[in-house]
Amino acid sequence: MLYGRYRPEADIRRSARSAPCWVRLLVGLLAGPRRPRIDWYQGDSPPCGAIWISRITGGRSTQATEKKSMAKCWANSLGECDRASGEHIFSNAIFKAGCSCPTLVEGVKRVRGGEPTRGAEKANILCRRHNSLLSPLDEVIGQVANFQADANNENFDGTLLIEGEILERWLLKTVVNVAAAGWMGPVKLQPSDSIVRSIFGLAPIPEKLGLYSVDGIDPNHRPSGGVSFSPLFFLTPVGMILAGAYVTVHGMPLLASFNTDLASRLESGDMPELQTKFSPEGLRHLYHPGAIVMSRQRGRPVHIGLSWGGVLRYADGTTAPFPRSAVVSAT
C-alpha cells in the first residue's frame, strides 16, 4: 500500500489496486492471569452497567443440535440459533480487495502454538442465522478495504462515506470474535446480552465507549496488506481486565474501548511502550471522528467520512444527511 499514515479529524474537509497475496493476522497477546470476562468500566470505579464479555454459556433447547449450535454461537442470547457457521474472525471482505489469496494466521496461542497456519482464520463461533444478520457490517469494512486499494493509484481522488455506527459495530464484533475463538488465551469468552444487542444494532453503545480513530499507521503494516489485533489490559483491584484493543486494517489503526478513561490514559503514558507505536508524535485518539484522512506517499490525501446519527459534519460548519444511495464520490 502506498499511503503513509492516517489522521483523524472531527469533521470532513470537502475536497490501481494492490493485490495482497499472503495476508497475515498479527495478534498481540499479554502473558499473565486476567479476569475471564470483559467488564464495562467508568474510570477506576468497580464494574457497573452491562457486562461486555463473560464466560461462554450454552443455550437451552429441546433439540440436541440446537443446544450445540447455541453453545457455540456468541449471539445465542438473542435466540433462534440454527446450524453452526464458520465465521471469519476478521471479515473476509477485507482481503477481497486484492487477489483473495489464502490467509495466513500467525501469533495466535490456540493455533498450533502460534505458528503460521492456513485455514485458521475461521471458527465456529456464530450460527448461520446470526452470522448472516451481521453481513452489513462486513460489507462496510469491505468498502473501506476497497477504498484503501483504490488509493494505491496516485491519480485516485475520492471520498468514501460510511455510517460510523456500522463501522463501530464491526469493530466490536471483531473483538468479540477474537475472544470467542480463544485467540486471547485458553478460555473462550462470549459477550453478554447487552453487548450482543449493541453489535446487532438493538441497543445503543454507552457514551465514550466503542470506536476511536488513531493518528498514524500500524508499524507492522506490510505492502501486501493485512490486519492485526492488540489487546490492552489494565491491572485493577479485581484483577487484570481487558480495557480495549487496537485493531488495524491494512495499516489503518482503530481503538475499541471498553473503559471510559482508556484513550486518555494511553495518551498520558500509562503504557509507555505504546507511546510511539503508531506515530513518532505520540498517541492521539478521537472519539467518533467525522473523518479519517489517508495521507499517501504519492498523491493528495483522501478522506473517509463517517456519519453519526445519520449526519455528516463538515469542517466549514455545515452538515448533511448521510447519502445512502451514494457511498464513494470523486472530489
ABEGO torsion letter per residue (X at the ends): XABABBBBBABBBBXXBBBBABBBBBBBBBBEBBBABBBBBBEABBBBEBBABBBBBBBBBABAAAAAAAAABAAAAAEGBBBBBBBBABBAAAAAABAGBBBBBBGBAABGGGBBBBGAABBBABBAAAAAAAAAAAAAAAAAAAAAAAAABAABBBBBBBBAAAAAAAAAAAAAAAAAAGAAEABBBBBBAAAAAAAAGABBBBBGBEBBBBBEBBAABBAAEEBBBBBBBBBBAAEBBBAEBBBBBGGBBBBBBABAAAAAAAAAGABAAAAAAABAAEBBBBBGBABBBBBBABEBBBBBBBBBGGBBBBAAGBBBBBBAABABBBX
